[in-house]
Amino acid sequence: MNVKLAEEIVACLMRGERTKYYYFKDRYALAMLWHYCRDGMRVGALRQSRLGRLLSKPLVRQVLSQCGDGVVRPENLASYWPERFHCYTLSLGLWGSARSSCWYQTSRAGYNLVLQLNFSNLHDRHYRRLKLDTDCSPFDFACHPTSRVRNTLAWSRIDLDLESDTALIEEVQNDWLREARELYEQAKQCLEAKGSRRSGRRWYESFPPERAVDYFEMAIEPHLGLWSEAMLSATIEFLLEEIGVGKIFYHSWETGCKVKNCRPPRSVYSSLPEKFCFQRVSRGPQFLYDDRSSRRKMRKIQNQNWYLLDFKEREDAYEKEQAA
């Protein structure tokens, strides 16, 4: 999108760096069903919808067991809350260039919105105990679209076309967890070597490996199985609630590598969107075929594969339910 539109969206939606986002395992299932059933829907009709396989999740079955009349309503889905959950913060930024550049890995020339999922103060207290003797974090990279105020766990990049009511999730990524895991493995090797500090990391001299192990096990490990799920869930909720788009595209690994000229982790562009009930389609967002900077590239890519989550289908399903 052009920089003016992107800046206007950030200016309108930015509410400081303290926008809280709560997450627990499989919360995405309840959030997606909440949007799909916002007018109420019978369990049978919901089971036949594209989101039907979410009903097999234990927490969803628990919620549905409370729907005595067989109709799922938003308040039913919002009532579930476990004892243990994570509290993150969200921030919003920009990424891109007015000119085509493989550096930014955008599908077309222009800017992306960046939704940043940031660690809570609980994590930051553990992190400060490391007392790293450096002005920049060894787990963060200034060349990536992370927050300059908060410690960013993960981020997503989003391209928008408001005229067609369409969004494209360009990327879901993290640096912090990957780098922290590498530090953890090296710290364990140091301990196994009976205290030897030899390591390729120059900042190992700044703190004992025991502290690095403690940091990972206490502050990082709980997020490893959740980060991509929480990031994509926050992105979809942001697009539906804050932006109000109805069609959300997502790169497949095969086509995305060609469009963005990069090779990201395969699971983030295959099993992750499939978990969220994205449908495989053979054509991407129309704005990429219409845009001068990307249409030639798009025409050259044969046998394209994309993921699509279309909440306009929910409206059609609701109309059929009401007619029945």
N, C-alpha and C positions, 0 to 999 in steps of 0.2 A: 504494500500500500504506500501511498505518498506520505512524506514526512509530516505534512500539515495535518492530515487526518489522524495519523498515529499520535502526534503531540496533543491534539485535541482530546483524544480518547484518554490518554494518560492524565491530562489536566482535569478531566471530568471525573475520572474514577479513582484517582490517587487519593487515599485518605490516610496519608502518613505511612510509616513503616510498621505499624502495630495492628494491621488487619489480621485478626486471629483466624486460624483454620484448624478445626479439630478433626482428628482422623483416628480410626481404629480399623483392624483387619476387616476387609470386605464391606466397609462403609459405602464404597462406590455403588454396590448393588442396591442398597436402600435409596441412595441419592438419585440414581437413574430411574428407579421405579417411582420415586416421588414425583419426578417430572412427568413421567409417562402417565401416571394415574392421578394427576392433579384435579381432574373432574370426577374421579371415582371410576372404578372398572371392576367388573366381576372377575373372580379368580380364574374361571374357565377361559374367558376371553384373553386375559393376561397371559395365561399359559400357552395360548396359541400365537402370541405375538413374537416379535423378534427378540424381546427380552425374556421370553418364557423360561429359558434355561437358568436364569438367575433365581428362579423360585426353588431350585434344588439346594441352595445354600442354607446351612443350618440356621443362621440368624434370620434369614427371610422366612423360612418355615415357622420359626418361632413367632414372628410378627403376624404371619397369615393365620396362625392358630387363634389369634385374638379377634379376627374378623368374623363375628358370629353370623352375619347375614350374607357372607360370601362376597362382599364388595370391599375392594381395597381402596382406602382413602389416604390422602397425604398425611393426615394426623396419625394414622396407624403406623406409617413408615417412619415418622419423626419421633415416635414414642420410645423407640429402642435406644438404649444408651448403656454401654458396659461400664464396669467399675474402672477399668484401665483404658486409657486412650492417650494419644499424643496431641500436644498443642503446638502448632507451627504458626508462623506469621507469613503473610503474603505481601509482596511488593510488585510493582509494575515498572518496566523499563522499555527501552527501544534498542533495536539492533538492525544494522543494515547500511545500505548506501543507495543513493539515487542512481548510480551506475551499476551495471552487471559486474559482479566480482565473485570468483570462486572462493575467496577468503571467507565471506559471510555465509556461504552455503544456503542462500535463499533460492527458492524456485524461480523467482522473477526478480528483476531489479526493483529496489524499493526497500521499505522498512517492515520489520516484524515487531509486534508487541512481544515483550518477554514477561511471562508470569514467573516470579521467583518464589520458591517454597523455602523459607528460611527456618533455621533452627530456633528453638525456644531458649529462654534464659537458663533453663535447667541444663541444657547441653553446654551453653556458653560458660557456665560456672565450672564444669568439668574441663572444658578447653583451656580456660585461663590457668588452671593448675599446671598445665604443661610449661608455662612461663617461657615460651619460645623467644629467643633473642633475635627477633627480626621484626621489621615493620610490616611485612606482608605474610599471609598465611601460607604454609607449605602445602596446604590442601586446596588452595584456590588459585585461579589463573586470571590475571588482569585482562588477558585477551579474550576471555569468555564473558557472556552477558550475565554476570552475577551481581548481586547488590553490593554497593560500595559502603553501605551502612550496617547491614546485618550479615551474618555468616550464612551463606546460601547452601542448603542441602541439595537442591535440584532446581531445574528450570525447564520451561517449555517455551518454544517460539511459535508465534501465531501470525498468519497472514489473513487478512479480512477483505471481503468485498460486500459492503453493506447493501448495494443495489440488488444483488442477487441473493442476499440473505445467506451468505456462504462463508465458512471459515476453513482454513487449512492449518492443521497442526503440523508444523515443519519439523519439530524436534522435541524430544524428551530426553534430558541428559543430566548427569551429575559428574562432578570432579571429586568432591570432598570425600565421599564414601570410598571411592576407588583408591585414592591416595592414602586415606587413613588405613585401609586394609593392607596396603603395601608396607606402610610404616609398622603396622602391627606384626606382620610376618618377619620383618627385619629385626624388630625388637625381641621377638621370641628367639630368633637365631642368636642374638647377642646373649640372652640369658642362658641358652643351651650351651654356649661356648664358655660358660662359667665367668660371665662378667666382661668378656671381651667387648670393647666398644667399636671395633673395626666395622665400618659400614660405608656404603657409597653416599650416605646422606650426611652432609656437612653439619646439619643442625642436630645430629645425634649427640654432639658434644654439649648441647645446651641443657639436656635433661636426661635422667636415668631411663633406661628401657622399661623398668618396672612401671614407671608412670605412663609410658606410651601404651603398655598392655592394659593397664587399668582404664585409661581413657577410652580405648576401643571397646572393651568389654562392657563398660558402664554407659557410655554415651553414644557409641556408633552402632554396635551390633543390633540393638532393638529396631533400627531403621532399615536394615539391609533387605529384609523381605517385604518391606512396605513402600519404599521410596517411589518406585515407578507407578505403583497403583495409586498412591496418594497424589502424586504429581498430575497424572492424567485425570483423576477424579476432580481435582481442584480446577484443572483447565476446562473440563466440560462444564462444571458448575459455573465458572466464570463466563463462558461463552453463552450459556443458556440464560443465566440470571442477570448478568451485568451488560452484556452486549446484545443479547436477544436474538441471536442467529438460530436458524432452524436446521441447517445442513452443515455437518462437521465432517470434513475429509481428513484423512490421515495417510501418510506415506506407507506403502508396503516397502519391505527391504529391497526387493528386486528393482522396482521402478524408482524408488527413492535414491538409490545409489547413482542411477543415471541422471536423474533430474538435478540432484544437488552435488554430484561429482565427489562423493565421499562414501566410506564404508563403515557405518556405525554398527553397534552390536545388533545381531539379527533378532534376538528375542524382543527387544523394545519395539520392533517394527513388524512383528508377526504374532507371537503369543499374547503380548499385551493388548493390542486392539481387539483381538479375538476374544479375550477375557471380557472386554467391555461390550461385546455383542456388535461390533462394527461388522458391516457386510462387505464382502469382496465385490468390487465393481471394476469394470474395464476402462473406465474413463474418469479422469480427475476433475477438479473444479474448472468450470468453464472460463474463469478469468485468466487461467494460465494459457489457454488456447487463444484467447483474444488479445493478450498482452504482447506488444511488439518485442519485448526483451526475452520472451520465453516460447513463443508459439512455434518458431522454427525447430527448436530443440524438442518440443513436445511432439511435433509431427514425425520426427525421426525415430522416436522410441516405439518399437513394435511390441505388440502383446502386453499392453500396460496393465498393471494391477494396482488398485488403490483400495483403501478402506473408507467406508461411508457410514455415518450415523445420522439418520434422518428423522428428526423428531416431528416433522410434518406428518409422518405416517401415524403418529399417535393420534393426531386430530381425526384422521380418517377412521382409525379403529374406534375412537370414541363415538363418532357418528353412527357407525354400524351397531355399536353396543346399544346406543339410545334407540335406534330404529327397531332392534330386536325386543 
